[in-house]
Each structure stands twice: as C-alpha cells, then as structure tokens.
Amino acid sequence: MTTKQPFHRKALIALSSMKLAIGLLLLVAAASSIGTVFPQDEGIKSIEGAKFAPWLKQLLIAIQAYDAYHAPWFQGLLAVLFLNLACCTYLRFPATWRRLRLAEPAAPPVASLPVAVPVAGPEIAALLRRKGYRVRPRADGGLFAEKGKPARWAPTLIHLSLFVVIGGAVWGGLASWRGSAPLIPGDTAPAAQIFKQADQHGWLARPPAPFDVHLDGFRMIFRPDGQVKQYYSDLTVTPHDGRAPVHKTIWVNEPLVFDGVYFYQSFWGVAAADVTIDGKAQQIPLMQAPVGYVSKPLPLPGPPVVLFVKAPEQPAVLIETKGFNIVGQLAPGLGGPLHGTAFRLEGYHFYSGFQVKQDPGIPAVYLGCALLLLGLGLVPFSHRELWVRQHDGRWWLAGRASKGKVAFGREVAALAAQVPPTMEEIAS
C-alpha cells in the first residue's frame, strides 16, 4: 500500500523536475539570441528605423526586442527557472547536509562495497594518515578513514550558484535603471535628474541617494592619423549627506562606482565651436546631427550659413541653408572672408558622455559566479571512504569512492600491500 503524497509535495516535485529545468534553459538561451541580434542600447528607434515589414516591426516592438533582457516575458522565464532551482535545492539539500555532518556513515557489509582487499591486520592508521586520510577508530577494533569530503559540496555549490545568479538577474531586471549623461567640462548633474531622464527603468527601480556629479575636465589622446585613441574624464561626486567628495579619472572599461551607481565612459562629441567674427570671439553651440554636428545660422550678414562638423579631425564646412551650397571649408586655426566678414575657426569644445546605471542584482551575480567557480574547482576531486573491518575471520580493507573508481581500487590494493603481517600470520 502506497502512501498518497500531499498536494504541496507533488507540486514541489513537479517544479523541481530536471526536464522542466532543461526546457527553461533552452527557452532562456533562445530568448537571449534576440538580445544578441537587436541592439539593446538604442531604444525603440533601433526597431522603428530598421527595414522590416510593418507587421514584423509591430511584433518586435510588442515583445520589447529592443530591450529584451528587461522585457516582462524574459523576466518571467528567469523567475520560473529561479523557482525550479529553489524547489530542487529545497528537496535535495537537507539529505546532502545530513550526509556531510556525519562523522562516520553507517558501515555497509564488506561484500557490498565495490573495493575490498584482505589485509594482514588493522595496523594501517599511520599509513592512511600519510596518504591524506582522516582516520577514526571503531568500537569493533577496526578503522574508518576518509578524504576528499568537501568534494560532496560540488553539486550543491553549482546548483546554489545558478540559483543565486538567476535570482540576482531577476532582481536586477526589476530594480535596475540605465540612462546617459552628456556633460561639458564644468557642468554638474544631480543624480535625481539622471535617474528621471533614464531610458530604462525596472518596475521596482528607485532613485539613488542624492548626490551631484561634476565634470572637472575631459581630454583625448589621438593617433597619428587623427583618430581618437582614448579619452578620459575627471569626475567629482559630491553626496548630499555630508560625506567627503569623491574624485576619480575614468576611461573606457574603467568606471566610477558610487553608492551602487556606475558611470561608464561611453561616448563623446563636439559641443561647441570657438570662432572669431570680425575680431570678436564667440562660442557657437553645435547640435548632434545624423552624420555629424551642426550649428544654428551664424550671426553673419547675407544668406543664412551654418557650420557643419563631421569629425574634429576633418575640416569644418560652411553651408548656405538655401540650396545647401558649400561656401567654405576650414580647419581649426584657419579663416577667411565670408560675406564680407572676417571669419576664423579657433577650435572646439568637446563633451563627455557617460552611460549611467544602477543594478542591485550585480552583487548577487558576482556571488553566484564565485560559488560556481568554487563548485567547479571541487568537481575533479573524489570523496573516498575506507573501512578496516573483520569479515569471515579475516581483516579487510574495503571502501568506495564517488568518482575515479579504477584509480581508487589501485590505491586500496597498494595500501593493503604495505601492511606488515602480524606475528601470528608469520607463524602460520
């Protein structure tokens, strides 16, 4: 007669199914390919500007393909996978924990152990200790020895690491936010303003503790061909709670982290041009255009003229807005007459652009990765258990190993061969 399992037990077993875990992992892998194919940092414009059929655009926008990793359906997949791992851990960990806490497991019959070799006597404790075993005497005059017990933690740690990583990813998706902040040297931006203007907010995202970020300076290093090699920003963060300001120079792949908010050096651009018109210095703001930077009409007589800069290492172009006629090209430090006015381009003012994000799930993901490395590091090792016991009037060295059973059998045979015979055996 079988005992009927309660409903909650059946539900736990169903949710901890290995088949369910494999299916969910395949779905998550397939869903992640969407984030690989479509840009994830350009927002909905990356879909609207693509050359797709209208129905496909609508579908991609509906599933939030431009921000797939934060889409509700993707977070739902991760949540179900998290629940699967949680149930599996709940059902399996107690038995593993009880086994690890035992000083000595129940001794199985010698005949049932996979490796059993007769030995001359029980005087083998010192030899086992030299081989790295922990040895305990038994009440029957024999011994119990084991080594590599931490290897039993490998499956649990790997399981737990996935549990923690996915939990961190789910929490990060719900509570994270991401935006950008272009600053000109001397500009200050409050954290609350950056949060408010962020492109992406999780459902549970909250603004960070109040602080201001100030761009003290921005500089670039150029290659011999004029291309930008690297660019640096000097930042000062001033918290509102009385703590001392924090100063840091950042560059690509070297962010500033303050109270869990990351500032990545992400982009740069031309914010303004210094010009001289009839001997009078002026600063002309430039706006981002699809293929460069453009000014409003310059304060010059005659037809409207704008200044267009494709890249700072290339000559700037003066364009009449009526007819888009090019009326001049000049590099910084050069000038000439323009509509009867002396015009000279002195140089540029650059802005530094930062990707700003806060993801409270990152520490959990890092912890999960550390647990995974620890678990994988224990995988090659074997947990080995040995008993020295009497059976059928003889002493036996018998045991078992969690892996590497052939090598374990050879080790046991070699150990048995090194046990000296007793005086009674020599006499017989």
N, C-alpha and C positions, 0 to 999 in steps of 0.2 A: 504494500500500500504506500503510495507516494503522497507526501505532504504538499498540499497546494500552497504555492508561494503567494504572498500578498501582492497587491497591485503595484505598490511602490517599488518592490524588489524587481518585479518584471520590467517596470519602466526603467530602472537603473541598468539592468542587464541589456535592455534594448538600446539605450542611449550610449552604452559603453562598447557597442559592437565594433569589432575590427573592420567589418565590411562597411559600416557607416563611416568610420574614420577614413578609410581609403577612398570612398566615394567623395567625401567632403574635401579631402586633399586634392583630388583630381579636379573638382569644381573650382577650388581656390586657384590652382595652377592655371586652369583655362581662363578664369576671370582676370588673373594678373596679366595675361597676354594683352588685354585691352589697354592697360596702363602702359605697356611696352610699345604698342603700335601708335597710340594717340598721345600727343604732348600733354603733360599734366600740369604745366606751369603757365599756360597761356589762356586759361579760362575757356568759356563757351565760344569765343571767337575762333579757336582752333578748329571747331566743327563747322561753324557758320561760314568760314572762309574757304572750306575745303570743296573740291569739285566732286561732290557726291549727288546722287539723286535726292530729290526733296524728301521722299519717304525714308531714305536711309539717314538723312540728317536728323529728321524728327525722332527716329528710333534712337540714334546715338545720343541726342540731347536728353531724351526721356530716361535713358539708363545712366545718364551722367558720365559718359565715356571720357569727357574732358577732365574729370576728377574722380576716376573710378575707385581709387582706394578709400575715398571718403563717402562713396555712394551708400545709401541705406541698404541696398541688397547685398553689397560686398561686406559691409559690417555685419549684416545678418548671417552670412555664411561663416564668418570668423566666430561669431557668437555661438553658433551651433557647434562648430568644431571645438571651441573652448568648453562647452558643456559636455561634449563627448569625452574629452580628455579628463575633465573634472570627475565624471562618473567612473571612468576607468581607473583613475587614481584612487578614488574613494573605495572601490571594491577590492583592489589588489594590494594597496599599500599596507593595510593592517597585517596581512599574513607575512609580507616581507619584513615588516618591523618586528613582529614576534620572532621570526627566524633569526634576525640579526641580533636580538637581545639575548638569545640563548647562549649560555656559556658552553653547553655541550648538548647537541641534539640527541634524541633517543637513538641508542645504538642498534642498528639493524642486524639481523643474523649475518654471520660471516659469509654464508653461502649465497646470500642475496646481493653482496657487494660486487661490483664489476671487476675489482682487482683484489686478489687475495693470494699472499705468498707466505709459506711457512717460514718461521724464523727460529733461531736456536734458543731464544729466550727473550724476556721483556727488557733487557738492559740495553735500551736503544734511545733513551731520553736525550742524552748528551749529543748523540749523532743527529737526532731530529732538530735539536735547537741550533746546531751548527748549520743546518740546511735552511734555517729561517722559520721553522715551525714553532708555534706556541704550544707547549706541552702541559697537560694536566693529568695527574694520577687518577686512576679509577678505583672504586671500592673493591673490585674483584682482583686487584693486583696488576691490572693492565694499564694502558695509557690511552689518552685521546690527544691528538695533535691536529692542528690546522694552520694554514697560512693562506693569504690572499683573500681574507674575508671581506675587505672593502669592495672586492670585485662584484659582490652581490648587489652593491648600490648602483651599478652601471645602468641596468634597465630603468630603475626608478628615477635616477637623475635625468636620463634622457627624456623619459616621459614627463617629468616635472618641468624640464627646461622648455619643452614645447608648450606645456600648459601656461607657463609664465610669459613666454614670448607672445603667444596669441592673446593672452589676457592683456598684456601691455599694448599690443596693436589695437585691440578693440577699444581700450580706454583712451589711447591716443587719438583714434579716429573720432571719438565722441567729444573729447575735451580739448583738442588741439585747434590752433588757428595759424594762418600763414598770410603774410602780406609783403609789401615792399615799401621802401622809403628812400627816395632820391633826395640827397642833401647837397647843397653848395657849401664850401668851407665857410664857417661862421654861422651856419644855420643850426637851430635847435628844434627837436621834435619831441613832444610828450609821448610817452608810451601809450596813453589812452587814445591819442589821436591815431597812432599807427594801428592799434587794435581796431578802432572804429572803421578805418578805411581798408582793412584787410580783405583780400579776395576770397578767403575761405575761412568759415567758422564752423566748428563742430557744434552739435546740438547743446553740449554742456560746456562750451568754451566760456571762460570768464576773463575779463581784462586783468593784466598783471598789476602788481603793486605799483603805485605811482612813482615814476622816475622820468627824467629827461635825458635824451641822448644828443650830444653836441658834436658836430664835425669840426675838429680843430684844424685839420689840413688834409689835403689829397695830392698825391703825386704819382707820376707814371714813369716807368722805365721803357725806353724804346729800343728796338732792334736797329741794326744799321740800315735796313730797308725802310725804316719809318713805322713799322708795325709795332703795336704795343706788346711788350714782353711781360710786364707785371704792373699792377697798380696797388697802391697802399692807401689806407685811410687811418688817420689818427682820431680816435673817438674818446670822448669823456662822458661817462654815465653818472648822473647826479641823482641819487634817491631822495625822496621827499621825507624820509623818516629820520633824517639827521645823520645817517651813515656817511662816511667819507666818500668822495667821488672816486670813481674807478677809471683809470686811463689805460688804453690799450691800442696798439697798432695792429690792424688786421689786414689780411690779403686773402687771395683765393685759397680755400681749404684751411684757413686759419681764422676761425670766427671769434667773436666776443660773446661770452655767455654771462648773463647777469640775471639772477633770480629765475633761472629756467628759460629765459628768452634768449634765443640765438640770433646774432647779427652776422650774416654771411656777406662777404664782399662778392657781389653778384654781377654788377654791370656799371657802366659809366657812360657819360655823354657830354656834349657841349651845351653848356647852359647859357652862355652869352659871349659876345664878341666885343673887344675893345677897339674902337675906331676913333679916328680924328677927322673932323669935318671942318674945313676952313680954320685949322689950328686949334679947334675946341675938342677936347677929349670927351667921348661919350661911351656909355656901355649899352649895347644893343642886345636885348633878350632874344634867345633863339628857342623855337619850339620843335619838338620831335615831329618829323615827317616820315612817311613810309620808307624813304631811301636816304634820309639824312636829317639835317636841321635847317630851319628856315626862319627868317625874321619877319616882322611886320614891315610895311613900307618904310623905308628910311626917310629921315627928315631932310629931304632934298627938294630943290625946285624941279619942275618939269614932270614928266610921266612917272608914276609910282615905280619904284625899284626896290626889290627885296634882295637880301643877302642869303645865299644858299651854300651850306657847308655839307658836303657828302661825308668827308672824313677829315680830321685835323691834319693828316699828313699830305692831303691833296689841296690844290689851290681852291680858294673860295670863288664862287661865281656870283656876279651881279646880274639880275634878271629883271627886265621890264615886265610887269604883270600884264600889260596889254600886248597880247601877241606872243608873250613868253620869249622875247628876244634877249639873247645874252649880250650885255653891253660891256662886260669886262671880267677878267679873271686876275686874281692876285693872291699872293701868299702873305703870311704874317710878316710885317716889316716893310711891305711894299704898298704903293699907292699911285694915284694919278688923277687927272681931271675927270669929273663926272658931272655932266650937265652944267658945266661952267663952275663947278665947285671942287676944291681940292679934297680928295677922299683918300684916306690911308687906313689899312687894316693893321692894327698893332698886335693883336694876339687874342687868345681865347680864355674863357673861364670854364672849367670843367665841373661837372657834378659827379658825385659818387653815389652809386645805387646799391642798396642793401636788400637782401631777402631776409625778412624777419619772421621768425616762427617760434611758437611755444608748443611743445608736445610733452605732456606729463607722463605719457607712456614710455618714454625713452629709457628711464632708469630700469623699468621692469624688463624691457627688451635686452638691455645690457646684462642684467642679472641672469636672464634666461640663457643668453649666449655663453656666459661664464659657466652655468650649470651644464650646458650641453658639452662644452669642451672638457669639463671635469668628468662627465659620464663617458664620453668617447675615450678619454685617457685611461679609464678603468676597463674598457671592453677587452683589450688583449690579455688581461690577467685572468688567472683561473683560481677559483676557490677550491682548495684541496683539504680533504678531511681523512684522517688516518686513525685507526684503532689497533692497538696491540691487545689481543684477547686470546683466550683459550677456547679451542673447539676440537672435539673428538680427541681429547688428551694431548693436543699439541698447541703451541703458540703460533698465532697467525698475525701477520701484518696485512691489514685489509683496509680498503678505503674507496673513495670516489672523488671525482673532480668535475667541476662544472663545464670545463672545456679542455681541450688538449689531452684527451684520454689515453692516446697511444704513448705520448711522452710521459704521462703520469705513471702508466704501467711500467715503463722502463725505469723510472725513478724509484718506484717501490721495490722492484727487483734488485736494483743496485744497493738500496738501503738494507734490504734483508741479507744480502751477501756480505755486508760489513759487520753484522752482529756476530761477535765471537761465541762459540758454543760453550755451554756450561760444563762443569766437571762431570756431572752425571752422564751427559751425552758423550763426552770423550771416553769415559769408562765403558759405555755400552758399545 
